[in-house]
Amino acid sequence: MGLCYKCAGKRSKDHKCPPEVLLAVEALWDSFSEIEPQSEDARSPAAATQLFLAISKAAVQGVHSTRAIRMQGSVMGQPVLILLDSSSSTSFISESVAAKLTGVISLPSPSQVQVTGGSCLQSPCILSQL
């Protein structure tokens, strides 16, 4: 038998997906919620607090992982490669794709994401209409 399409685990008649797959799907749906842009006056000192997130090595390096699903899609008419990765705690888009889209909002301070191995990636903006 092949692999499960939900969790990429080995498929058998007794196969059950681990509960963490549901958390990844739930996080994916939560990421689709619309983000309201804030005006300069609405930002408080608490907004300066940095959120530290994690992203998997597979997501950064584009390597195949049993915990990731690769799909072709489009965002605002631009063709994109989408990587759904249950090992990551956040969503990212490449700067080259983001530059072609509308609704890009600059952040007051870049959000940071730690990758496997301890190094960090920074994201200077978000997409409000995605």
C-alpha positions as CSV (number, residue, x, y, z in Angstrom):
1,M,0.0,0.0,0.0
2,G,1.0,3.6,-0.5
3,L,1.2,6.7,1.8
4,C,-1.7,8.4,3.5
5,Y,-2.7,11.6,1.7
6,K,-3.3,13.5,5.0
7,C,-0.3,12.6,7.1
8,A,2.0,10.8,4.6
9,G,2.3,7.9,7.0
10,K,2.3,4.3,5.7
11,R,-1.2,3.4,4.7
12,S,-2.7,0.1,6.0
13,K,-6.2,-1.1,6.9
14,D,-5.6,-0.1,10.6
15,H,-3.9,3.3,9.8
16,K,-4.9,6.3,11.9
17,C,-3.5,9.8,11.3
18,P,-1.7,11.3,14.3
19,P,-3.6,14.1,16.0
20,E,-0.9,16.7,15.1
21,V,-2.1,16.6,11.5
22,L,-5.4,18.1,12.6
23,L,-3.6,20.9,14.3
24,A,-1.7,21.7,11.1
25,V,-5.0,21.8,9.2
26,E,-6.6,24.0,11.9
27,A,-3.6,26.3,11.8
28,L,-3.9,26.5,8.0
29,W,-7.5,27.5,8.2
30,D,-6.7,30.1,10.9
31,S,-4.1,31.6,8.6
32,F,-6.9,32.4,6.1
33,S,-8.5,34.9,8.5
34,E,-8.4,38.4,7.3
35,I,-5.9,40.7,8.9
36,E,-7.0,44.2,9.5
37,P,-4.2,46.8,8.8
38,Q,-3.6,49.2,11.7
39,S,-3.2,52.9,11.4
40,E,-0.1,54.5,12.9
41,D,-2.2,55.9,15.7
42,A,-3.7,52.5,16.6
43,R,-0.4,50.9,17.3
44,S,0.4,50.5,20.9
45,P,3.7,49.8,22.7
46,A,2.4,46.2,23.0
47,A,2.5,46.0,19.2
48,A,6.2,46.2,19.4
49,T,6.4,42.8,21.1
50,Q,8.0,40.3,18.8
51,L,6.4,37.0,18.0
52,F,8.9,34.2,17.5
53,L,7.7,31.4,15.2
54,A,9.3,28.3,13.8
55,I,9.5,26.9,10.3
56,S,10.8,23.5,9.2
57,K,14.0,22.8,7.3
58,A,12.0,21.2,4.6
59,A,10.0,24.5,4.1
60,V,13.2,26.6,3.9
61,Q,15.3,24.3,1.7
62,G,12.5,22.9,-0.4
63,V,13.5,19.3,0.4
64,H,10.9,16.6,0.4
65,S,9.4,15.6,3.8
66,T,6.9,13.0,4.8
67,R,5.2,15.8,6.8
68,A,4.8,18.2,3.9
69,I,2.5,18.4,0.9
70,R,3.5,20.3,-2.2
71,M,0.8,21.8,-4.5
72,Q,0.7,24.1,-7.5
73,G,-1.7,27.0,-7.2
74,S,-2.2,30.7,-7.9
75,V,-2.5,33.7,-5.6
76,M,-4.0,36.8,-7.2
77,G,-3.4,35.3,-10.6
78,Q,0.3,34.6,-10.0
79,P,1.4,30.9,-10.2
80,V,2.9,29.7,-6.9
81,L,4.3,26.5,-5.4
82,I,2.5,25.9,-2.1
83,L,4.1,23.8,0.7
84,L,1.8,22.6,3.5
85,D,4.1,21.6,6.3
86,S,2.8,20.3,9.6
87,S,6.2,20.9,11.1
88,S,6.0,24.7,10.6
89,S,4.2,27.0,13.0
90,T,3.6,29.9,10.5
91,S,3.1,30.7,6.9
92,F,5.6,32.4,4.6
93,I,5.7,33.7,1.0
94,S,8.8,34.5,-1.0
95,E,9.6,38.1,-1.4
96,S,9.7,37.8,-5.2
97,V,6.0,36.5,-5.2
98,A,4.9,39.1,-2.6
99,A,6.4,41.9,-4.8
100,K,3.9,40.9,-7.6
101,L,0.8,41.0,-5.3
102,T,-1.4,43.8,-4.0
103,G,-2.2,44.3,-0.3
104,V,1.3,44.0,1.0
105,I,1.6,45.8,4.4
106,S,5.0,46.7,6.0
107,L,5.4,45.7,9.6
108,P,6.7,48.1,12.2
109,S,9.4,45.5,13.0
110,P,10.1,42.3,11.0
111,S,8.7,39.1,12.4
112,Q,11.3,36.4,12.9
113,V,11.1,32.7,12.3
114,Q,13.7,30.2,13.6
115,V,14.6,27.4,11.2
116,T,16.1,24.1,11.9
117,G,19.7,24.6,13.0
118,G,19.0,27.8,14.9
119,S,19.3,30.4,12.2
120,C,16.5,33.0,11.7
121,L,14.6,34.3,8.7
122,Q,12.9,37.7,8.9
123,S,9.7,38.8,7.2
124,P,9.3,42.6,6.8
125,C,5.7,42.5,5.7
126,I,2.3,40.7,5.6
127,L,-0.4,40.2,3.0
128,S,-3.7,41.5,4.2
129,Q,-5.9,40.2,1.3
130,L,-4.7,36.6,1.2
